[in-house]
Amino acid sequence: HQTLRAALEWSLDLLEEPERLLFSRLAAFAPGLTTEAVVGVCRGLPGADKDLASGLRRLARASLLIPSSDLPERWSMLESVRELARIELEAVDETDVVAKRHRDWYASHVEEVEPFLGRTGRADVMRDLAADHDNIRRGIDTATADNDAVGLRLCTAMSPFWTSHGDWTEGSERLRGALRLQGDDDSIRGRAMTALGSLTLLRGDLATAEKLFEEGRKRAI
């Protein structure tokens, strides 16, 4: 373990400051991060490189990031490397800031692709959301920990995916937790209740589903 840590720190010492900052900010992500997501989350932060995509490739050459063999512009980290990134992120006091940007970006992204779920010829949307699922889970978790209503937006937009993907139990639990968050508007809460009603119905609880549908309709008006 000490030898691995020494090798990682040696690799870090070879990085330019923007690359080292980028590396630390990747601690906010779960495995399966994409270039698009990294650019969306990290662009504009203090000291960020203008070409973040090139920065990711430099981190890969330094053996701090692993490119996906299956999907283009998708990356992962060994857990030991991610732990070092987490320590680096804490050292620059950006943990909360980057976590907030991370969940905001994924909420906007899922809302953007939600209308294409299940569309003919758009199997890529389900595939990509499945690959992003761990990052979406992380976004929901940090929103819940911070009582951030963006978590409800994220869960509501993910509902068609959970329904189609067969993740009925997870979707129900996530929505129930997100509905406890404060600060969202009634229209989103109404949509979330309707989505939870659909998942509850699929799980065979007709009575609870009917109550959720009714409450969802009231809030959506």
N, C-alpha and C positions, 0 to 999 in steps of 0.2 A: 504493500500500500504506500509506504514512504517513497519507494522508488518511482511508482506511478505518479504520485503527487509532485515529486521533484521534476519529472519529465514534463508534466503539464505546466508547471510554473516556468520552466525554461522556455517552453513554447510561448507562453504569455509574454515573457520578457522580450521576445523577438518582435512582438506586434507593435505597430504604430498606435498612438493613443486613440484615434477613431476606431480602429479595429478592436482594441481592447474594450472600449466602451460598448461596441456592438456585441462582443462576446458576452459581456456581463448582462446585457439586456435580454439575451436569449434565454436567460434563466426564467423569465416570465412565461415561456412557452412550454407546452408538453411536447413529447416526441411527435414528429409528423408535421413540423412547421413548414410553411411555404415561403418562397421569396416574396410573393405578393403580401402576405401577412406581415412579414418582418418589415418591409418597406412601409406599410400602412401604420404599423405601431411605432416604429423607431424614427421615421422621417421627422425632422424638425426638432428633435430633442437636442439639448446642448452638446456640442462637440460631435454630432453625427456626421458621418461621411456622406457626401452628396451622392455617391454611387454605392448604395448599400448592397446591391446585387453582387458587385465586384468584391465588396467586403466579405460576403458570405463565401465566395469562392476562395478568397485568401485564407479564411478560417479553415476551410476544408483542406487546403494545401498544408496547413499547419497541424493537421490531424485533430482538430478541435470540433469538427463538424463532419457528418457522414452524409454524402448525397444518396438519395434513393435510387435503387437500381430499377424501380418499376415506374415511378411517376416523375416527370420532369419538374425541376425547380422545387423539389421537396427535400427536406433535410431532417436528420435526427442527431441526437447526442447520446453518448454513453452516459450512464447515470453518474459515474465518478466525475466526468467532465462537467455535467450540469451542476453538480454540487459545488464545484469550484466557481462556476459562473454565478451561482447564487451568493456565494461569499463575496465575490467581486461586486455584485449588484448592491448588497447591503453596505459595502464599504463606501460606495458613492451615493448612498442614501436615496436610491431611486426605486426601491421595491414597490412601494404603493403607487407611485406615479406610473410606472410601466405596467403594473397589473391593471390599473384603471384603463389605460390606453388599449391594452390587450383585449379586455372584455368588451369595450366600446367598439373596437374594430370588428370583432367576431359577431357582435349583435347586428351591426350594420351589414356585414357580409351575408349573414344568414337571411336577414330580411330581404336583401337584394335578390338572392337566388331562390327564395321560397316559392315565388309564382311558377318556377320552372320544374318543381318537384313533380314527378309523375308524367311530365309531358313526353309525348312521342319524340324520339330522337335526342332526348336530353338525359340519357343514362349517366352522363358524366357528372351531373349535379348530385345524384345519390352517391356515386362513387367518391366524389371529392368530399362530401359531408361525412361519409363514413371514415375517410382518412383523417378528417379534421376533428373527429368526435372527441378525442382526448383533450384537444385545446378548447373545444366548446364546453366540455365538462369543467375544465379548469376555470374558464370564464364565469360559469355559473357559480362555482365554489367561491371564487374571490368576491363576486357580487353579493352572495349570501353572507359571507363573513363581514362585509362592509355595509350591509343593509342598503345596497345600491339597486334601485328599481330597474336598472338595465338588465338585471338577471331575469326579470319577468318578460321583458321584450325578447330576450334570447330564447327563453323556454317556449314562448308562444310561437315564435318563428320556426323553432325546431319541431313543433308538434306534428306537422305532416311527415317529416322524416321518421320520427319515432313510430308513427302509425304504420307507415309503409314498410319500415325496416323490422317490424315486429318487436320493438323495444317498448312494449306497452307498460310494463311495470316500472322501468326506469323513467319513462316519460311522465307517468302519473306521479311518481315520487318527486321528480324534479319540479313539476308544475305546482304541486301542493306546497313545496318549500318556497317557491318563488312567489306564490300568492300571499305569503306572509310578509313579503317585503313592502315597505312603505314608499310613497312618493310618486307612484305611477298614476296615469289617468284612467278614468272609468272605462274608456273604450278598449284599452289594452287589457284591463282586468276582465272585461266581459268576454273578449276573444279567448283569453286564457282559460276562463271557466268553461266556455263552450268546448275548447280543445280537450280540457280535462274530462268533460262529460263524454266526449267521443271515446277517449281511451278507457274510461271507467266502464262504458257500455261494452267495449270489446272484451273487457275482463269479466263481464257477466253480471255487473251490479247495476241493474236497470233502475232501481229506485233512486240511488244516489246520482246516477247519470241524469235522470229527469230533473232533479233539484238543481243540478249544475247548469243544465240547459236553460231552465227558467231564470235562474239568477243571471246567467250570461246575457240573455235577451234583455233583461231589465237594464243592465249596465251599459249595453251597447246602444240603447236608444238615446 
